[in-house]
Every structure is written in C-alpha cells, then in structure tokens.
Amino acid sequence: MHGLATSDIEISLISNKGFWILLKDEELFVPYAEFAWFKKATVDELTTVEWPSPNHLYWPLLDVDLAVDSIRQPSLYPLVSKH
C-alpha cells in the first residue's frame, strides 16, 4: 500500500552539533561531542541506519554499533569516542 510508514527509524535533522534520530515515538539527540565518529560522516552514511533490536542501532556504511541507552544516558557508557 502507498502512504504507509515502512520504517520506525529516521534521522530527522542533521546540524553542526549532532543529529536527531527518531525511534518510533522517541526522538534522541546524538551530539558529536559524545559520538565524534559521526562528525565527518556524509548524509548518506548517517541516514543509512538499521534498528535490529530494541536497544541496538547499526550504521552499516560507517560500521558503527550503538546501544540506544548509550544515546539516552552517555554518562553511563564511558567508552565514547574521543576523536
């Protein structure tokens, strides 16, 4: 059918500070200060994202795996990028 949503995940806005990711009804900000490996990514690399399980995101073009919880509460995940 036309007009139906085909994905529950979307990159909704990209800025020079980070990007917003929409997961169903939840919108999260991914700041480059905490997740520096995204800073030089292209729009295509950022928007090609998979959500294989409720707490797992994967960017195949960047080979980056993230726990959704690490975006919600980065202070609980000390292994953030220091690029």
C-alpha distances in whole Angstrom, upper triangle without the diagonal:
4,7,7,10,10,14,17,19,20,23,23,27,29,33,37,37,34,30,28,25,23,22,20,22,25,26,29,31,33,36,37,41,40,37,39,37,34,37,37,33,31,28,26,28,27,24,23,23,22,23,24,25,26,29,28,27,27,27,28,29,32,32,32,32,32,32,30,33,35,33,34,38,39,43,42,41,44,43,41,41,45,44
4,6,9,10,13,16,18,18,21,21,24,27,31,34,35,32,28,26,24,21,21,19,21,24,25,28,30,31,34,36,39,38,36,37,36,33,35,35,31,29,26,24,26,26,22,22,22,22,23,24,26,26,29,28,27,27,27,27,28,31,32,32,31,32,32,30,33,35,32,33,37,38,42,41,41,43,42,40,40,43,43
4,7,9,12,14,16,16,19,18,22,24,28,31,32,29,26,23,21,18,19,17,18,21,22,25,27,28,31,33,36,36,34,35,34,31,33,33,30,28,24,23,25,24,20,21,21,21,21,23,25,25,27,27,25,26,26,27,27,30,31,31,30,30,30,28,31,33,30,30,34,36,39,39,38,41,40,38,38,41,41
4,6,9,11,14,14,18,18,21,24,28,31,31,28,25,22,19,17,16,14,16,19,20,23,25,27,30,32,35,34,32,34,33,30,32,32,29,27,24,23,24,23,19,20,19,19,18,20,21,21,24,24,23,23,24,25,26,28,29,29,28,27,27,25,28,30,28,28,32,33,37,36,36,39,38,36,37,40,39
4,6,8,10,11,14,14,18,21,25,28,28,25,21,18,16,13,13,10,13,16,16,19,22,23,27,28,32,30,28,30,29,26,28,29,26,24,21,20,21,20,16,16,16,15,15,17,18,18,21,20,19,20,20,22,23,25,26,25,24,24,24,21,24,26,24,24,28,30,33,33,32,35,34,32,33,36,36
4,7,9,10,14,15,19,21,25,28,28,25,21,19,16,13,13,11,14,17,17,20,22,23,26,28,31,30,27,29,28,25,27,28,24,23,20,18,19,18,15,14,14,13,13,14,16,17,19,19,17,18,18,19,20,23,23,23,22,22,22,20,24,25,24,24,28,29,33,32,31,34,33,31,31,35,34
4,5,7,11,13,16,19,22,25,25,22,18,16,12,10,9,8,12,14,14,16,19,19,23,24,28,26,24,26,24,22,24,25,22,21,18,16,17,15,12,12,11,9,9,12,13,14,16,15,13,14,15,16,18,20,20,20,19,18,19,17,20,22,20,21,24,25,29,28,27,30,29,27,28,31,31
4,7,11,12,15,18,21,24,24,20,17,14,10,8,6,5,8,10,11,13,16,17,21,23,26,24,22,25,24,21,24,25,22,21,19,18,18,16,13,13,11,10,8,11,12,11,13,13,12,14,15,17,19,20,20,19,18,17,16,14,17,19,17,17,21,22,26,25,25,28,27,25,26,30,30
4,7,9,13,15,18,21,20,17,13,11,7,5,5,6,9,10,10,11,13,14,18,19,22,21,19,21,20,17,20,21,18,18,15,15,15,12,10,10,8,8,7,11,12,11,12,12,10,11,12,14,16,17,18,16,15,14,14,12,15,17,14,15,19,20,24,23,22,25,24,22,23,26,26
4,6,9,11,15,18,18,14,11,8,6,5,7,9,11,11,9,11,12,13,16,18,21,20,18,20,19,16,18,19,16,15,12,12,13,10,7,9,8,9,10,14,15,14,15,14,11,13,12,15,16,16,18,16,16,15,16,14,17,18,15,16,20,20,24,24,23,26,25,22,23,26,25
4,6,8,11,14,14,11,7,6,4,6,9,11,13,12,9,10,10,10,13,14,18,17,15,17,16,13,14,16,13,12,9,10,11,7,6,9,8,11,12,16,17,16,16,15,12,13,12,15,15,15,17,15,16,15,16,14,17,17,14,16,19,19,23,23,22,24,23,20,20,23,22
4,7,10,14,14,11,8,6,6,6,10,12,12,11,9,10,10,11,14,16,19,19,17,19,19,15,16,18,15,15,11,13,14,11,9,12,12,14,15,19,20,19,19,18,15,16,15,18,18,18,21,19,19,18,19,16,19,19,15,17,20,20,24,25,24,26,26,23,23,25,24
4,7,10,11,9,6,5,8,9,13,15,15,14,10,11,9,10,12,13,16,17,16,17,17,14,14,15,14,13,10,13,14,10,10,14,14,17,18,21,23,21,21,20,17,18,16,19,19,18,21,19,20,19,20,18,20,19,16,17,20,20,23,25,24,26,25,22,21,23,22
4,7,8,6,4,7,9,12,15,18,18,16,13,12,10,10,10,11,14,15,14,14,14,11,10,12,11,10,8,11,12,9,10,13,14,17,19,22,23,23,22,20,17,17,15,18,17,16,19,17,19,18,20,18,20,19,16,18,20,19,22,24,23,24,23,20,19,20,19
4,5,5,6,9,12,15,18,21,21,19,15,14,10,10,9,10,12,14,14,13,15,11,10,12,12,12,11,14,14,12,13,17,17,21,22,25,26,25,24,23,20,20,18,21,19,18,21,19,21,20,22,20,22,20,17,19,20,19,22,25,23,24,23,20,19,19,18
4,6,8,12,15,18,21,24,24,21,18,16,12,11,9,8,11,13,13,12,13,11,8,10,11,12,12,16,15,13,15,18,19,22,24,27,28,27,26,24,21,21,19,22,20,18,21,19,21,20,23,21,23,20,17,20,21,19,22,24,23,23,22,19,17,17,16
4,7,10,13,17,20,23,22,19,16,13,10,9,6,6,8,10,10,10,13,10,8,11,13,14,14,17,16,14,16,19,19,22,23,26,27,25,23,23,20,20,19,22,21,19,21,19,20,18,20,19,20,17,14,16,17,16,18,21,20,20,20,16,15,15,14
4,7,10,14,16,19,19,17,13,10,7,5,4,5,8,9,8,9,11,8,7,11,11,12,12,15,14,10,13,16,15,18,19,22,23,22,20,19,16,17,15,19,18,16,18,16,17,15,17,16,17,15,12,14,16,14,17,19,18,19,18,14,14,15,14
4,7,10,13,16,16,14,10,8,6,5,7,8,11,12,10,12,12,9,10,12,11,12,10,13,12,9,10,13,13,16,16,20,21,20,18,17,14,15,14,17,17,15,18,15,16,14,16,14,16,15,11,13,16,15,18,20,19,20,20,16,16,18,17
4,7,10,13,13,10,7,6,4,6,9,11,14,14,13,15,15,12,13,16,14,15,13,15,14,10,11,14,12,15,15,19,19,17,16,16,14,15,14,18,18,17,19,16,17,14,15,13,15,14,11,12,15,15,18,20,19,21,21,18,18,20,20
4,6,10,10,8,6,5,6,7,11,13,16,15,13,16,16,13,15,17,15,15,13,14,13,10,9,12,10,11,11,15,15,14,14,13,11,12,12,16,17,16,17,15,14,13,13,10,13,13,10,11,15,15,19,20,19,21,21,18,19,21,21
4,6,7,6,4,6,9,11,14,17,19,18,17,19,19,16,18,21,18,18,16,16,16,13,11,13,11,12,11,15,15,13,13,14,12,14,14,18,19,19,20,17,17,15,14,11,14,15,12,12,16,17,21,21,21,24,23,21,22,25,25
4,6,5,6,8,11,12,16,19,21,19,18,21,20,18,21,23,20,20,18,18,18,14,13,14,11,11,9,12,11,9,10,11,10,13,14,17,19,19,20,17,15,13,13,9,12,14,12,12,16,17,21,20,20,23,23,21,22,26,26
4,6,8,11,14,16,20,22,25,23,22,25,24,22,24,26,23,23,21,21,20,18,15,16,14,13,11,13,13,11,13,14,13,16,17,20,22,23,23,21,19,17,16,13,15,17,15,15,18,20,24,23,23,27,26,25,26,29,30
4,7,10,14,16,20,23,25,23,22,25,26,23,25,27,25,25,22,23,23,19,18,19,17,16,14,17,16,13,15,16,16,19,20,23,25,25,25,23,21,19,17,14,15,18,15,14,18,20,23,23,24,27,27,25,27,30,31
4,7,10,13,16,19,21,19,19,22,23,20,22,25,23,24,21,22,21,18,17,18,16,16,13,16,15,12,13,14,14,17,19,22,24,23,24,21,19,16,15,11,12,14,12,10,14,16,19,20,20,23,24,22,24,27,28
4,7,10,13,16,18,17,16,19,20,17,19,22,20,21,18,20,19,15,15,17,15,15,14,17,17,14,14,15,14,17,17,21,22,21,22,19,18,15,15,11,13,14,11,10,14,15,18,19,19,22,23,20,22,24,25
4,6,10,13,15,13,13,16,17,15,16,19,18,19,17,19,18,14,14,17,14,15,14,17,17,14,13,14,12,15,16,20,21,19,20,17,16,13,12,9,10,11,7,7,10,12,15,16,16,19,19,16,18,21,21
4,6,10,11,10,11,13,15,12,13,17,16,17,16,18,17,13,14,17,15,17,16,19,19,17,15,16,14,16,16,20,20,18,20,16,16,13,14,11,12,11,7,8,11,11,14,16,16,18,18,15,16,18,19
4,7,9,8,7,10,11,9,10,14,13,15,14,16,14,11,13,15,13,15,15,18,18,17,15,14,12,14,13,17,17,15,17,13,13,11,12,10,12,10,6,9,11,10,13,15,14,15,15,12,12,15,15
4,5,6,6,8,10,9,9,13,13,15,15,18,16,13,15,18,16,19,19,22,22,21,18,18,15,17,16,19,19,16,18,15,16,13,15,13,14,12,9,11,12,10,13,15,14,15,15,11,11,13,13
4,5,5,5,8,6,6,9,11,13,14,17,15,12,15,17,17,19,20,23,23,23,20,19,16,17,15,18,17,15,17,14,15,14,16,15,16,13,11,14,15,12,14,17,15,15,14,10,9,10,10
4,6,6,10,10,9,12,14,17,18,20,18,16,19,21,20,22,23,25,25,24,21,20,19,19,18,21,21,17,19,16,17,15,17,17,17,13,12,14,14,11,12,15,14,13,13,9,8,8,9
4,6,9,10,10,14,15,18,19,21,18,15,18,20,18,20,20,22,22,21,18,17,16,17,16,20,20,16,17,14,14,12,13,14,13,10,9,11,11,7,9,12,10,10,10,6,6,8,9
4,6,6,8,11,11,15,16,17,14,12,15,16,15,17,18,20,20,20,17,15,13,14,13,16,16,13,14,10,11,10,12,12,13,10,9,12,12,9,12,14,11,11,10,6,6,8,9
4,5,5,8,10,13,15,17,14,12,16,17,17,19,20,22,23,23,20,18,16,16,14,17,16,12,14,11,13,13,15,16,17,14,13,16,16,13,15,17,14,14,12,8,6,7,6
4,6,7,8,11,13,15,11,11,14,15,14,17,18,20,22,22,19,17,14,13,11,13,12,9,10,8,11,11,15,16,17,14,14,17,18,15,17,19,15,15,12,9,7,9,7
4,6,5,9,10,12,9,7,11,12,12,15,17,19,21,21,19,16,13,12,10,12,11,8,11,9,12,12,15,15,17,14,13,17,18,15,18,20,17,17,15,12,10,12,10
4,6,9,11,13,11,10,13,15,15,19,20,23,24,24,22,20,17,16,13,16,14,11,14,13,15,15,18,18,20,17,15,18,19,17,19,21,19,19,17,13,11,12,9
4,7,10,12,10,10,13,15,16,19,22,24,26,26,24,22,19,17,14,15,13,10,14,13,17,17,21,21,23,20,18,22,23,20,23,25,22,22,19,16,13,14,11
4,7,8,6,6,10,11,12,16,18,21,23,24,22,19,16,14,11,12,9,8,11,11,14,15,19,19,22,19,17,21,22,20,23,25,22,22,20,17,14,16,13
4,5,5,6,9,10,12,16,19,22,24,25,24,21,17,15,12,13,10,10,14,14,17,18,21,21,24,22,20,23,25,23,26,28,25,26,23,20,18,19,17
4,5,5,6,8,11,15,18,21,23,24,23,20,17,15,12,13,11,11,15,15,17,18,21,20,23,22,19,22,25,23,27,28,26,27,25,21,20,22,19
4,5,5,6,9,13,16,19,22,23,22,20,16,14,10,11,8,10,13,14,16,18,21,20,24,22,20,23,26,24,28,29,27,28,25,23,21,23,21
4,6,5,8,11,15,17,20,21,20,17,13,11,7,8,5,6,10,10,13,15,18,18,21,20,18,21,23,22,25,26,23,24,22,19,17,20,18
4,6,7,11,13,16,18,19,18,15,12,10,7,9,8,8,11,10,12,13,16,15,18,17,15,18,20,19,23,24,21,22,20,17,16,19,17
4,6,9,12,15,18,18,18,16,12,11,8,10,10,11,13,13,14,15,17,16,19,19,16,19,22,21,25,25,23,25,23,20,20,22,21
4,7,10,13,16,17,17,14,11,9,6,7,7,9,11,11,12,14,16,16,20,19,17,20,23,22,26,26,24,25,23,21,20,23,22
4,7,10,12,14,13,11,7,6,5,7,8,9,10,9,10,11,13,13,16,16,15,17,20,19,23,23,21,23,21,19,19,22,21
4,6,9,11,11,8,6,5,6,8,11,12,11,10,10,11,12,12,16,16,15,17,20,20,24,23,21,23,21,20,20,24,24
4,6,7,8,6,5,6,9,11,14,14,13,12,10,10,10,9,13,14,14,15,18,19,22,21,19,22,21,20,21,24,25
4,7,8,6,7,8,11,12,15,16,14,13,10,11,11,11,14,16,16,18,20,20,24,22,20,23,21,21,22,26,26
4,6,5,7,10,13,15,18,18,16,15,12,11,10,10,12,14,15,16,18,19,22,20,19,22,21,21,23,26,27
4,6,8,12,15,17,20,20,18,16,13,11,9,8,10,13,13,13,15,17,20,18,17,21,20,20,22,26,27
4,7,10,14,16,19,18,17,14,10,8,5,5,7,9,10,11,12,14,16,14,14,17,17,17,19,23,24
4,7,10,13,16,15,13,11,7,6,5,6,9,10,11,12,14,14,18,16,14,17,16,16,17,21,22
4,7,10,13,12,11,8,6,5,6,7,10,10,10,13,15,15,18,17,15,18,16,15,16,20,20
4,6,9,9,7,6,5,6,9,10,13,13,13,16,18,17,20,20,17,19,17,16,16,19,19
4,6,5,6,5,7,9,12,13,16,15,14,17,19,18,22,21,19,20,18,16,15,19,18
4,5,5,7,8,11,15,16,19,18,18,21,23,21,25,24,21,23,20,19,18,21,20
4,6,8,11,14,17,18,21,20,19,23,25,23,26,26,23,24,21,19,18,20,18
4,5,9,12,15,17,20,17,17,21,22,20,23,23,20,21,17,16,14,17,15
4,7,10,14,16,18,17,17,21,22,19,23,22,19,20,16,15,14,17,16
4,7,10,12,15,13,13,17,18,16,19,19,15,16,13,12,11,15,14
4,7,10,12,11,12,15,16,14,17,16,13,15,12,12,12,16,16
4,6,8,7,8,11,12,11,14,13,10,13,11,10,12,15,16
4,5,5,7,9,10,10,13,11,9,13,12,11,14,17,19
4,5,5,7,9,10,13,12,11,14,14,13,15,19,20
4,5,5,6,8,10,9,9,12,13,13,16,19,21
4,6,5,5,8,7,6,9,10,9,12,15,17
4,6,6,9,10,9,12,12,10,13,15,17
4,6,9,9,10,13,14,13,16,18,20
4,6,6,7,10,12,11,15,17,19
4,5,5,7,9,8,11,13,16
4,5,6,9,9,12,14,17
4,6,9,10,14,16,19
4,6,7,11,13,16
4,6,9,10,14
4,7,9,12
4,7,9
4,6
4
